[in-house]
Every structure is written in C-alpha cells, then in structure tokens.
C-alpha cells in the first residue's frame, strides 16, 4: 500500500496547512514545527498501514487454513491477533500524543480524528479473522466437506475491498473511496447466496448440523469485513472533503427480544417484527435458557399466518454481532439483569408478558396466553417503530 503525502484544501502540503500562526516571522521555528508535524503524521500513517497488512494477512491465512485443513495455521491466526490488539493501542497512543503536542487544525486534525476511527475498524477486522480461525479449526476437526471455494470468493472480494479502502484513506483519495463503496453490495449478494446454499446443504443432509453454525458464522464475518471497509471509505471522504458521509449502519435499527427459553414469546415477537417488512429494522430473539420451540406456539402462529418452522432457539451469546443491537426488549423480568454488559449504550425496554411456552396447563389456557402475548407485542412493537421513524424524520 504505497502512500503519498496528501494535500490540504489550499493545495499546500499537509504540515503547511495546519492553520497555526504562532510561528509566523520565525522561519527556523516554523520549519521545525512543520518537520515535527510531518514526522508525527508519517508515524501514524505507517502504523495504520502495518495494521492493515496484519489484518489482511490474518484473513488470508484463515481461508488458507480451511483450504489446506491446516489446524496449526488456524491457531497461529488466533495467537497473532494479540499483535493486532497491541498495534491498536500503539496507534491510539500516537494519535492522542499528536493531538496534545501539535494541537492541529484543519486537515491534520481530521487525519488524527479519522485515524482513531480507522484504527478501530481494522482492529475489528482482526477480531473477525480470529473468529473465522476458531470456526475453521472446528470444521477441520469435524473433517466434513465444506464449500471452501465459496468462502474463498467472498474473502477475495472482501479483502480486496479492504485493501482499496485503506489505500484510499492513506492517500486521501476521495475518488477511490467512492469507487470502492459499491463493492459492499456485491459481497452482500455473495453472502446471501452462500447462506442459502449452506442451508440447502444442511436440509439435503450434505452438511451436518454441527458444521452449519461455523459455516454461517464464517460467512457473516467475511461480510462484516466489507462493512468495515465501507466505514473506512466514509472516513476517507470526511478526511478529503470535511463532509461527513453517513454510514448506512447508522440508518439501521437492530432490535433483540429476550425471554427465558426463546421458545414462545420472543420467537413470536421476532416473527411479528419481520412481518412488518420495515427495511431499516433488523429483528432477532434469544433466551436465557434456550429450549426447543413450543409446538403450541408454532401452531398458534401458523394459524395467524406466521411460519416458525425454520426458527431455532438460541442463547444470548449465540446472537451474531450482539454489540450491534440498539434496542433490547425484555419479555422476562430477569432478562435485563442477566443480559451481558456491553461497551456501548443499549436501550432496554420492559415488555414483560406471560410466556406461553412456560405455561403447564390445558390447551385453552396456553392459547389464551398466546393471544395475549401476540396482542401485547404487536401493539408495543408498532408503537416503537412509529416512534423511531418519527424521531429520525422518516
């Protein structure tokens, strides 16, 4: 990833475009200031380039480990993630020291600000590589055939997008950033196609259940790499123009329903949410102590026009990208208390209802509980979505 020194809005080199006037009339001191500014910027730039190289190398090795069924290589990726974590801390330190020492404005200030953001995006890519390596090691141990070629195609596209995104950032190349963003849509299509293929293989008994989840996780992680690349492109646009390019991720609201068993009320809520067909909303459900979906609930929802036959109960820690959810709706009193602590702010709502799956009684009683849960969730969810759309101006 060859780099060049970007230019500021007035066409001069970055250090000369800082906007500082305290050294005017002192040529020697002014020259020293520019030199130290350029030195600090180059240190940050070089560290980000190293970070990107480590992340891309880890991704390539993950796929290579799958291709060659090389468990040792998969473990090496997991171990080397510590290097990415340490470099992330180093870049944070360099950026903060630069801000304190140089007190930059204009382009240098934007560079330091976006460098912190890009650093975080690349660290997440390293986490995805580590996750893929863990899942790959499971698949290698199982010794079952998996669609490695499809994984490789998505990985090649996602890694290529990441390389272009980082190159655009390091060179403040606005045009390259804009040209790179559409690649994410291609990766999304590849991910959807592969996911359908994996589910088909499972249903046709070509892929055992214990291999399905690792394969789906790898697919999701590769798709997330393209999301991080898109975010880096957005930071590049801000760096180059001073205008914020709003991430599409910020336009999506992710809502998670949790209860005791993820066998009744929470599955109903997830299905109701999906039936509303709101493109800006993503819905999921999980349980504190997951059990198989209730047959009574499945039949009740079928009569209402909802197909739960493809739904599977899962624990909270099995929810993909749990840290990306904005709203968590507790359908059980203990749900909020036992929900894992997150590093970002989550909106918690309490919609406690009697869970039909937890009722041990005659069919009329269970069905009444189904009707009540359906009514409460349907009314509350529609009101919540309306409120979000009003507040966001939609």
C-alpha positions, -999 to 999 in steps of 0.1 A, spaced: 0 0 0 23 28 -12 14 61 3 19 97 -6 16 129 14 -19 143 8 -25 179 2 -48 203 20 -77 223 6 -54 252 -4 -30 229 -24 -1 231 0 14 201 18 -3 189 49 21 203 75 19 238 59 -19 237 61 -23 235 98 -37 269 103 -12 277 131 1 313 131 21 314 163 54 309 144 49 335 117 80 356 113 102 329 129 113 309 99 135 285 117 109 276 144 82 274 117 103 250 97 109 228 128 72 228 136 64 216 100 91 190 102 78 175 135 42 177 122 52 157 91 71 132 112 42 126 135 18 122 107 40 97 89 44 76 121 6 74 124 2 66 87 29 39 88 13 23 118 -21 22 101 -5 6 71 11 -21 93 -23 -27 110 -40 -31 76 -13 -55 65 -17 -76 96 -55 -78 93 -54 -87 56 -27 -113 63 -48 -129 91 -79 -131 68 -59 -147 40 -44 -172 65 -79 -181 78 -91 -191 44 -58 -209 36 -61 -229 68 -96 -240 56 -84 -248 21 -54 -269 34 -72 -282 65 -43 -268 84 -53 -266 121 -19 -252 131 -23 -222 108 -57 -215 122 -43 -215 157 -15 -192 145 -41 -167 134 -57 -168 168 -24 -162 186 -13 -135 163 -44 -114 170 -26 -102 201 -2 -83 177 -31 -65 161 -45 -56 196 -11 -42 207 -8 -22 175 -42 -8 180 -31 5 214 0 20 198 -19 39 172 -43 52 198 -13 65 217 3 81 187 -29 99 177 -35 112 212 1 124 216 -1 141 182 -33 159 192 -18 171 225 17 180 212 7 196 178 -28 210 186 -36 206 149 -65 222 130 -79 217 95 -66 186 76 -41 173 102 -68 174 129 -92 155 106 -64 130 99 -58 123 136 -96 121 143 -102 96 114 -71 77 122 -86 67 155 -118 56 137 -99 36 111 -78 20 138 -109 7 154 -123 -6 121 -91 -25 114 -90 -40 149 -125 -53 144 -113 -69 111 -86 -86 132 -113 -99 156 -133 -113 126 -102 -131 114 -97 -146 148 -134 -157 149 -131 -173 114 -99 -191 126 -118 -205 156 -147 -217 134 -122 -230 108 -105 -251 135 -139 -266 145 -146 -275 109 -111 -290 104 -116 -311 135 -150 -323 122 -134 -334 90 -166 -327 69 -166 -312 34 -175 -275 34 -178 -250 5 -143 -237 8 -143 -222 -28 -173 -201 -20 -156 -189 12 -126 -180 -9 -146 -160 -34 -162 -139 -7 -129 -135 11 -111 -123 -20 -138 -97 -27 -139 -85 9 -101 -84 13 -97 -66 -20 -123 -40 -9 -104 -36 24 -71 -31 6 -86 -4 -16 -103 13 13 -71 15 33 -52 27 2 -78 54 -4 -75 65 32 -37 66 33 -36 86 1 -67 107 10 -81 95 -24 -117 106 -24 -124 92 -58 -110 57 -49 -131 57 -17 -163 65 -37 -154 38 -63 -148 12 -36 -180 15 -16 -203 -3 -42 -182 -35 -37 -200 -40 -4 -232 -47 -23 -215 -75 -43 -202 -90 -10 -238 -89 4 -251 -107 -26 -224 -134 -23 -231 -138 14 -269 -142 8 -263 -168 -19 -238 -188 2 -261 -187 32 -289 -202 11 -265 -228 -2 -254 -238 33 -290 -242 45 -298 -262 14 -268 -285 20 -280 -290 56 -315 -298 46 -302 -323 20 -280 -339 47 -249 -328 29 -237 -307 58 -241 -319 94 -258 -296 119 -226 -292 140 -209 -278 109 -237 -255 98 -233 -228 125 -195 -225 120 -201 -221 82 -227 -195 87 -205 -176 112 -176 -175 87 -200 -162 61 -212 -134 84 -177 -125 95 -165 -122 59 -194 -100 50 -186 -78 81 -151 -72 67 -168 -54 38 -188 -33 63 -156 -22 80 -141 -14 46 -171 8 37 -167 26 70 -131 33 62 -142 48 29 -166 70 47 -138 83 69 -117 89 38 -145 111 23 -146 131 55 -108 134 56 -107 146 20 -137 169 19 -145 177 55 -180 164 49 -194 136 69 -205 106 48 -232 90 69 -227 53 74 -256 31 63 -252 12 95 -265 43 114 -297 40 94 -305 5 106 -321 -2 139 -314 -36 154 -340 -49 179 -334 -80 201 -362 -98 220 -351 -119 250 -370 -141 275 -364 -172 295 -364 -200 268 -366 -184 234 -394 -210 228 -425 -188 228 -430 -151 233 -396 -140 220 -399 -161 188 -434 -147 183 -420 -111 187 -392 -118 162 -417 -132 136 -441 -102 141 -412 -78 136 -401 -95 104 -437 -95 91 -438 -57 92 -413 -56 63 -395 -25 75 -362 -23 55 -345 -2 82 -351 -27 110 -335 -60 119 -351 -83 144 -337 -112 164 -345 -132 196 -327 -152 222 -333 -169 256 -316 -171 290 -321 -209 290 -330 -218 254 -353 -248 248 -369 -262 217 -398 -240 203 -432 -248 218 -454 -269 194 -484 -250 207 -468 -216 199 -457 -228 165 -492 -240 157 -508 -208 170 -485 -186 149 -492 -208 118 -529 -201 122 -520 -164 123 -501 -167 91 -466 -169 105 -442 -198 98 -419 -206 127 -408 -239 114 -374 -225 104 -368 -208 138 -344 -223 162 -340 -213 199 -306 -198 208 -288 -184 238 -279 -147 240 -242 -154 233 -252 -171 201 -267 -139 186 -244 -128 158 -228 -93 163 -246 -88 196 -227 -55 201 -245 -40 171 -280 -41 186 -296 -8 196 -328 -19 214 -332 -49 237 -367 -58 247 -371 -79 278 -401 -101 278 -390 -118 310 -383 -99 343 -348 -115 346 -337 -107 311 -322 -73 317 -304 -83 349 -288 -112 332 -280 -96 298 -243 -94 292 -227 -59 298 -220 -41 266 -194 -14 258 -220 8 240 -253 22 251 -283 -1 246 -319 10 250 -337 -15 273 -375 -18 273 -395 -40 296 -425 -56 279 -430 -84 304 -457 -109 293 -466 -143 303 -447 -167 281 -470 -193 265 -440 -217 263 -436 -217 300 -472 -225 309 -480 -260 320 -518 -261 316 -547 -271 295 -547 -260 258 -573 -233 263 -551 -216 289 -520 -218 268 -539 -205 238 -552 -176 258 -516 -168 268 -506 -169 231 -533 -144 222 -523 -121 250 -486 -122 241 -493 -117 204 -516 -87 211 -491 -70 236 -461 -75 214 -479 -64 182 -492 -32 197 -460 -23 215 -438 -30 185 -458 -10 161 -457 19 185 -420 16 190 -413 15 152 -436 45 147 -417 65 174 -383 57 159 -394 67 124 -409 100 137 -378 108 157 -355 101 128 -376 121 104 -389 92 82 
